[in-house]
Amino acid sequence: MTLPMHSNNPNDPIRKLTEMIDEVNFMKYNEEVQTGPIEKYIDHPFFKNNTRVIQRLNELYKSTENENVLFLMYNRSIAQFHYSYYANFADYFIKVCNYAAADYILRKGIRMECYRKQVLVDMLEKLPLQQIVADENVRKVFKRKSIVLFNKEWVNQERSYVSNLVVHCNGQCFGLMERKAYDYLKKTGAKDFAGI
């Protein structure tokens, strides 16, 4: 069985999509990333695993040894599939003698099946034996309220995604977003809960 080719109809959605992709100049993006301000690309999903962005951030970390580069990459999910990110982070934690955090980040990189994960496996084997620390205690090390980098404060906010989950609390049933709104109003001390 052969797949049908897209039609000559100018309104064919596959044809339109193909034309849009053909028009994109990916070399232009790479040139912009290489020469432009790197902070412009931090929150852009297209550049989360872009090799030029990862390379520039690695160079910035190596030249400044500013751990905020690593924490920003962690909190913005940049370079999740590249070994250098995990290796740099583990090296930082080894320098500050936090072997549990180094162990955690190396294991995370291995679980992510990142590029050149064997480097991470080798680093993990060289770590001194430590007592086992609960993951939730180690994860607290990575959660910074804000990170100062590029003369800007990057505030870490909880990202919530819309879901149609139902939450049961005190015998009542709430939609997840409704429950978050209720908790927010209660936390801020709002007088009128508008019938909630």
Phi, psi and omega in degrees: 000132179253147178282141180290141176284156178292150187283172176276001179294124182294344180266002180296123184298325179292321178296317180297316180297317178299317179296320179296317180294320180295333182280341183287132178257094183292332177296324179298318178299316181296322177295319179297317180296322182292325186252335185280173177292127187294329182297340179295335187256359186299314184263008182270119185301329182298332186256008183300324180237025177289128185297326180292320178296315179299316180298315181294320178292322176298316178298319178298315179296314182296324183281327183256339187052035178270113183295343178298333176299314181293317180293325176294318177298320180295311185287339178256008177055046178263137176065036181295341184247023180234132186296327187299326178299310181292322180295316178298317180296316179297318177301318178300313182292328176294320179299322181266012176060033174256079186290332178295318178292322177297317177300315181300312185290325177293317178295324178296316178298322178292317178297328181284356181055044184288163178302132181058046181294342179299328176300319180291321178299316179297319178296320181297321180293333181275350180293142176293148179294135181231161173289151184286131179245139180299140181305320183294329176289322179289321182299334178299331179298326185276345185266095175258141181293324178209157181228130178258119181201146182059037181057034182217147175262122179262109182272130178269119178244148175296130177265124177243138181248144182296134180216153178260031178288153177247133181250131177257125182215126179052042178076003178250158182245125180235150164288150185303314182292325177297319180294319178297320178295317179300312179298321180296313180298318180295319181295321182279353177080025179297136183285316185258117179269010177052045174081011180280000000 
